Amino acid sequence: MLKETLTQITHFDQASLDAFVSTFSEVNFKKGKALAKKGEYAKKIAFVLNGVIRAYYSNDKGEEYNKTFFTAGKFVGAYSSLITKQKNLIDIDCLTDCKLLIAEYSKITSLYDQYPQIERLSRILAEYFFVIKEKREIELVTLEAKERYAIFQQEHPQLEQLIPQYHIASYLGVSPTQLSRIRAQK
């Protein structure tokens, strides 16, 4: 699945593709296991083979706000920490049992000079993540909750059957009660 995803993103010669893929190892994570923790330094990036992962913020009161979800075929990591080498500002946890491919981020970046196609992949992914982040921020401030819910259903059609509703409510920026009302109107 990783090779297929990579070749859909950008062109790779075989040496670059093999070098990139060889940095990853398959790992199984149980539901609840943390991939990254707030306050720690991120060092790894993962590719989701199956399962659901969430990235979220938490405040001093322990309230959590879901930032995004990652499912099969997606790259996941604490990107701000990886890039800036600063402490993580978010937590990333498995919401279900997950099968992942995990790599040390430093091993990937060490390949940039020898394999420019890998560096291009990183740039394309960074641009993609920026666009997705901007789109989400705009939706949160310009759309009604029911519109955000419709977009969520369109972008994550199977997710409602896999994770608790309160996670979806948090992602949408509404209370679980508000989400129940929105769902009842459908």
C-alpha positions as CSV (number, residue, x, y, z in Angstrom):
1,M,0.0,0.0,0.0
2,L,2.8,2.4,0.8
3,K,4.5,2.1,-2.7
4,E,1.1,2.5,-4.4
5,T,0.4,5.7,-2.4
6,L,3.8,7.1,-3.0
7,T,3.6,6.6,-6.8
8,Q,0.2,8.3,-6.8
9,I,1.7,11.4,-5.1
10,T,4.8,11.9,-7.4
11,H,7.0,10.0,-9.8
12,F,9.8,7.9,-8.3
13,D,12.7,6.0,-9.9
14,Q,13.1,2.6,-8.4
15,A,16.2,3.4,-6.3
16,S,14.5,6.4,-4.7
17,L,11.3,4.4,-4.0
18,D,13.3,1.5,-2.5
19,A,15.4,3.8,-0.4
20,F,12.3,5.6,1.1
21,V,10.4,2.4,1.7
22,S,13.3,0.7,3.4
23,T,13.3,3.3,6.2
24,F,9.9,2.0,7.4
25,S,9.2,-1.0,9.7
26,E,5.8,-2.5,10.3
27,V,4.5,-2.1,13.9
28,N,1.1,-3.0,15.5
29,F,-0.3,-0.5,18.0
30,K,-3.1,-1.3,20.3
31,K,-6.1,1.0,20.8
32,G,-5.1,3.9,23.2
33,K,-1.3,3.7,22.4
34,A,0.3,7.0,21.8
35,L,2.2,7.7,18.7
36,A,3.3,11.2,19.9
37,K,2.9,12.9,23.3
38,K,2.5,16.6,24.1
39,G,5.7,18.0,25.7
40,E,8.0,15.3,24.1
41,Y,10.2,15.6,21.0
42,A,8.8,13.8,18.0
43,K,11.2,11.6,16.1
44,K,9.1,9.3,14.0
45,I,6.7,9.4,11.1
46,A,4.2,6.7,10.3
47,F,2.1,5.5,7.4
48,V,-1.3,4.0,8.4
49,L,-2.0,0.6,6.9
50,N,-5.2,0.1,8.9
51,G,-6.9,1.6,11.9
52,V,-7.8,5.1,13.1
53,I,-5.5,7.6,14.7
54,R,-6.4,11.1,16.1
55,A,-4.3,14.2,16.7
56,Y,-5.6,16.4,19.4
57,Y,-4.9,19.4,21.7
58,S,-5.6,19.4,25.4
59,N,-5.8,22.3,27.8
60,D,-4.9,22.6,31.4
61,K,-8.4,21.5,32.5
62,G,-7.9,18.2,30.6
63,E,-10.4,19.2,27.9
64,E,-9.5,17.6,24.5
65,Y,-10.1,19.1,21.0
66,N,-9.6,16.8,18.1
67,K,-7.5,18.3,15.3
68,T,-7.7,15.6,12.7
69,F,-8.1,11.9,12.1
70,F,-5.8,9.6,10.1
71,T,-6.9,6.4,8.4
72,A,-5.5,3.9,6.0
73,G,-3.2,5.4,3.3
74,K,-2.3,8.5,5.3
75,F,1.0,9.7,6.7
76,V,0.9,10.8,10.4
77,G,3.4,12.5,12.6
78,A,3.8,15.5,14.9
79,Y,5.1,17.5,12.0
80,S,5.7,20.8,13.9
81,S,7.9,19.0,16.3
82,L,9.7,17.0,13.6
83,I,10.5,20.1,11.6
84,T,11.3,22.6,14.3
85,K,12.8,20.1,16.7
86,Q,10.7,21.8,19.5
87,K,8.5,19.9,21.9
88,N,5.3,18.5,20.7
89,L,2.1,20.7,21.2
90,I,-0.3,17.9,20.4
91,D,-1.0,14.3,21.3
92,I,-1.5,11.6,18.7
93,D,-3.2,8.4,19.8
94,C,-4.7,5.3,18.2
95,L,-8.5,5.2,18.5
96,T,-8.5,1.6,17.3
97,D,-5.9,-1.1,17.0
98,C,-3.6,0.0,14.2
99,K,-1.1,-1.5,11.8
100,L,1.5,1.1,10.9
101,L,4.7,1.5,9.0
102,I,7.0,3.6,11.1
103,A,10.3,5.4,10.2
104,E,12.8,7.7,12.0
105,Y,12.2,11.1,10.4
106,S,16.0,11.8,10.5
107,K,16.6,8.8,8.3
108,I,14.2,10.1,5.8
109,T,15.7,13.6,5.7
110,S,19.2,12.1,5.5
111,L,18.1,10.7,2.0
112,Y,17.3,14.1,0.6
113,D,20.6,14.9,-1.0
114,Q,21.1,11.5,-2.6
115,Y,17.4,11.1,-3.6
116,P,15.9,14.4,-4.7
117,Q,12.6,12.7,-5.4
118,I,12.2,11.9,-1.7
119,E,12.8,15.6,-0.9
120,R,10.1,16.5,-3.5
121,L,7.7,14.0,-1.9
122,S,8.2,15.8,1.5
123,R,7.6,19.2,-0.1
124,I,4.4,17.9,-1.8
125,L,3.1,16.4,1.5
126,A,3.9,19.6,3.4
127,E,2.0,21.6,0.8
128,Y,-0.9,19.1,1.0
129,F,-1.0,19.3,4.8
130,F,-1.0,23.1,4.6
131,V,-3.9,23.2,2.2
132,I,-5.9,20.7,4.3
133,K,-5.2,22.7,7.5
134,E,-6.2,26.0,5.9
135,K,-9.4,24.5,4.5
136,R,-10.4,23.1,8.0
137,E,-9.6,26.5,9.7
138,I,-11.8,28.3,7.2
139,E,-14.6,25.8,7.6
140,L,-14.6,26.1,11.4
141,V,-15.1,29.9,11.3
142,T,-17.4,30.2,8.2
143,L,-19.7,27.2,8.2
144,E,-22.5,26.1,10.4
145,A,-22.1,22.9,12.4
146,K,-24.5,21.0,10.2
147,E,-22.4,22.0,7.1
148,R,-19.2,20.9,8.8
149,Y,-20.8,17.6,9.7
150,A,-21.8,17.1,6.1
151,I,-18.2,17.7,5.0
152,F,-17.0,15.3,7.7
153,Q,-19.3,12.6,6.4
154,Q,-18.2,13.1,2.8
155,E,-14.5,13.1,3.7
156,H,-14.6,10.3,6.3
157,P,-17.5,8.1,5.2
158,Q,-16.7,5.1,7.4
159,L,-15.4,6.8,10.4
160,E,-18.7,7.2,12.3
161,Q,-19.0,3.4,12.6
162,L,-15.4,3.1,14.0
163,I,-15.1,5.8,16.7
164,P,-17.2,7.3,19.5
165,Q,-19.5,10.1,18.6
166,Y,-17.9,12.5,21.2
167,H,-14.6,12.4,19.1
168,I,-16.6,13.5,16.0
169,A,-18.3,16.2,18.0
170,S,-14.9,17.5,19.3
171,Y,-13.6,17.5,15.7
172,L,-16.6,19.5,14.5
173,G,-16.3,22.0,17.4
174,V,-19.7,21.1,18.9
175,S,-21.0,19.3,22.0
176,P,-22.1,15.7,21.8
177,T,-25.6,16.9,22.4
178,Q,-25.4,19.3,19.5
179,L,-24.1,16.5,17.2
180,S,-27.0,14.3,18.2
181,R,-29.4,17.1,17.2
182,I,-27.7,17.6,13.9
183,R,-27.8,13.9,13.2
184,A,-31.5,13.7,14.1
185,Q,-32.2,16.4,11.5
186,K,-30.8,14.3,8.7
